Amino acid sequence: MHSSYSGKNIVSKAVKRLCTYSFEVLELNKFSIFADVENIGSNKVAIKIGFKLVGIKL
């Protein structure tokens, strides 16, 4: 995403909507996010919408 759009909650809202759709429409019971531990932005998004870190794959 271009830097002029960062900090506007666009990605957080999109991921949250994707989760809602996945659980309510597709009836999934689990949703996982895989992000590089060094990708601070992606990790912030995951934490912001309620995801918890369960492990790190080396």
Z-matrix of the N, CA and C atoms (Angstrom, degrees):
N
C 1 1.428
C 2 1.525 1 108.13
N 3 1.293 2 116.07 1 140.14
C 4 1.454 3 120.53 2 179.54
C 5 1.525 4 109.97 3 -64.46
N 6 1.313 5 116.23 4 143.25
C 7 1.466 6 121.53 5 -175.59
C 8 1.531 7 113.55 6 -59.10
N 9 1.325 8 117.71 7 -25.58
C 10 1.467 9 119.56 8 179.92
C 11 1.539 10 112.04 9 -69.35
N 12 1.336 11 117.12 10 -14.40
C 13 1.455 12 121.29 11 178.87
C 14 1.522 13 112.89 12 -101.60
N 15 1.327 14 117.72 13 -7.64
C 16 1.460 15 119.35 14 -178.48
C 17 1.527 16 110.72 15 -70.31
N 18 1.321 17 114.99 16 151.82
C 19 1.455 18 120.50 17 179.80
C 20 1.517 19 114.48 18 80.42
N 21 1.325 20 117.89 19 9.61
C 22 1.462 21 121.52 20 -178.39
C 23 1.528 22 112.08 21 -107.57
N 24 1.332 23 116.61 22 11.24
C 25 1.472 24 123.25 23 178.70
C 26 1.522 25 114.22 24 63.63
N 27 1.305 26 118.91 25 18.72
C 28 1.461 27 122.03 26 -178.45
C 29 1.522 28 110.57 27 -64.57
N 30 1.322 29 117.17 28 -48.97
C 31 1.468 30 120.91 29 -178.25
C 32 1.522 31 110.30 30 -68.08
N 33 1.316 32 117.95 31 -42.17
C 34 1.470 33 121.12 32 178.93
C 35 1.527 34 110.79 33 -58.44
N 36 1.325 35 116.83 34 -45.51
C 37 1.464 36 120.58 35 179.61
C 38 1.520 37 111.19 36 -65.07
N 39 1.330 38 117.14 37 -39.59
C 40 1.464 39 120.66 38 -179.63
C 41 1.528 40 111.21 39 -66.06
N 42 1.316 41 117.03 40 -43.78
C 43 1.467 42 120.54 41 -179.84
C 44 1.523 43 110.24 42 -67.26
N 45 1.316 44 117.08 43 -40.82
C 46 1.468 45 120.60 44 178.55
C 47 1.525 46 110.50 45 -61.81
N 48 1.322 47 116.44 46 -42.13
C 49 1.473 48 120.60 47 178.82
C 50 1.525 49 110.86 48 -65.77
N 51 1.329 50 116.53 49 -39.42
C 52 1.462 51 121.09 50 177.39
C 53 1.529 52 110.57 51 -62.34
N 54 1.322 53 117.11 52 -40.89
C 55 1.468 54 121.28 53 177.25
C 56 1.522 55 110.64 54 -63.32
N 57 1.314 56 116.68 55 -46.50
C 58 1.466 57 120.97 56 179.32
C 59 1.518 58 110.56 57 -58.41
N 60 1.318 59 117.15 58 -47.36
C 61 1.465 60 121.88 59 178.68
C 62 1.528 61 110.88 60 -60.60
N 63 1.321 62 115.88 61 -43.80
C 64 1.464 63 120.57 62 -177.72
C 65 1.524 64 111.99 63 -61.64
N 66 1.326 65 116.95 64 -41.59
C 67 1.458 66 120.64 65 -178.79
C 68 1.528 67 112.91 66 -79.94
N 69 1.312 68 117.21 67 -42.98
C 70 1.459 69 120.32 68 -174.27
C 71 1.528 70 113.92 69 -82.57
N 72 1.312 71 117.99 70 -40.08
C 73 1.465 72 120.80 71 -176.12
C 74 1.534 73 111.21 72 -94.52
N 75 1.315 74 116.31 73 -49.31
C 76 1.463 75 120.31 74 -178.05
C 77 1.529 76 112.48 75 -82.93
N 78 1.330 77 116.06 76 -11.83
C 79 1.460 78 123.25 77 179.18
C 80 1.528 79 113.24 78 58.07
N 81 1.334 80 115.49 79 37.31
C 82 1.459 81 119.72 80 174.34
C 83 1.525 82 108.44 81 -73.75
N 84 1.329 83 115.91 82 157.24
C 85 1.460 84 118.61 83 178.25
C 86 1.525 85 112.77 84 -116.30
N 87 1.332 86 116.29 85 2.84
C 88 1.459 87 120.28 86 179.13
C 89 1.522 88 109.03 87 -153.23
N 90 1.308 89 115.71 88 143.10
C 91 1.462 90 121.75 89 179.09
C 92 1.517 91 106.88 90 -140.07
N 93 1.316 92 116.88 91 126.25
C 94 1.464 93 121.13 92 -177.83
C 95 1.518 94 110.65 93 -119.33
N 96 1.319 95 115.15 94 146.29
C 97 1.455 96 121.83 95 174.13
C 98 1.516 97 107.28 96 -117.79
N 99 1.312 98 116.43 97 129.27
C 100 1.453 99 121.89 98 175.77
C 101 1.520 100 107.93 99 -111.54
N 102 1.314 101 116.54 100 117.82
C 103 1.463 102 121.44 101 -178.81
C 104 1.518 103 109.19 102 -137.67
N 105 1.300 104 116.07 103 145.21
C 106 1.459 105 121.11 104 175.70
C 107 1.522 106 108.96 105 -60.64
N 108 1.323 107 117.61 106 135.93
C 109 1.467 108 120.31 107 -178.63
C 110 1.515 109 112.10 108 -61.87
N 111 1.310 110 117.54 109 -21.73
C 112 1.462 111 121.59 110 179.54
C 113 1.529 112 112.77 111 -88.69
N 114 1.323 113 117.08 112 -6.03
C 115 1.462 114 121.52 113 179.14
C 116 1.531 115 108.09 114 -87.32
N 117 1.308 116 115.51 115 85.92
C 118 1.459 117 122.45 116 -174.26
C 119 1.531 118 111.82 117 -58.45
N 120 1.315 119 117.24 118 -42.77
C 121 1.470 120 120.87 119 -178.42
C 122 1.518 121 112.47 120 -60.85
N 123 1.321 122 116.87 121 -47.05
C 124 1.466 123 120.40 122 -179.98
C 125 1.516 124 111.40 123 -64.22
N 126 1.305 125 116.74 124 -39.87
C 127 1.463 126 120.42 125 179.26
C 128 1.523 127 111.26 126 -67.49
N 129 1.330 128 117.74 127 -36.74
C 130 1.461 129 120.96 128 177.23
C 131 1.527 130 110.87 129 -64.37
N 132 1.325 131 116.47 130 -40.92
C 133 1.461 132 120.76 131 178.55
C 134 1.530 133 109.62 132 -61.09
N 135 1.316 134 117.12 133 -48.39
C 136 1.463 135 121.16 134 -178.55
C 137 1.526 136 111.24 135 -59.46
N 138 1.306 137 117.12 136 -46.04
C 139 1.466 138 121.17 137 -179.56
C 140 1.525 139 110.76 138 -66.36
N 141 1.329 140 116.48 139 -40.47
C 142 1.467 141 121.43 140 -177.51
C 143 1.524 142 112.11 141 -60.13
N 144 1.332 143 116.79 142 -36.85
C 145 1.467 144 118.58 143 -177.36
C 146 1.528 145 112.83 144 -95.09
N 147 1.335 146 116.21 145 7.46
C 148 1.456 147 118.72 146 170.57
C 149 1.513 148 117.81 147 107.30
N 150 1.306 149 118.41 148 3.88
C 151 1.454 150 120.21 149 177.47
C 152 1.516 151 109.71 150 -74.07
N 153 1.328 152 115.81 151 151.49
C 154 1.452 153 121.96 152 177.84
C 155 1.523 154 109.51 153 -118.46
N 156 1.319 155 116.82 154 142.19
C 157 1.457 156 121.31 155 175.87
C 158 1.526 157 108.78 156 -72.66
N 159 1.329 158 115.87 157 123.19
C 160 1.466 159 119.39 158 179.30
C 161 1.511 160 112.63 159 -111.74
N 162 1.322 161 117.47 160 -10.42
C 163 1.457 162 119.59 161 177.45
C 164 1.510 163 112.37 162 173.52
N 165 1.310 164 113.11 163 167.50
C 166 1.463 165 121.30 164 177.68
C 167 1.518 166 107.51 165 -126.95
N 168 1.330 167 115.39 166 127.35
C 169 1.452 168 121.49 167 178.87
C 170 1.520 169 108.66 168 -93.80
N 171 1.301 170 115.89 169 122.41
C 172 1.474 171 120.71 170 -178.88
C 173 1.506 172 111.22 171 -90.79
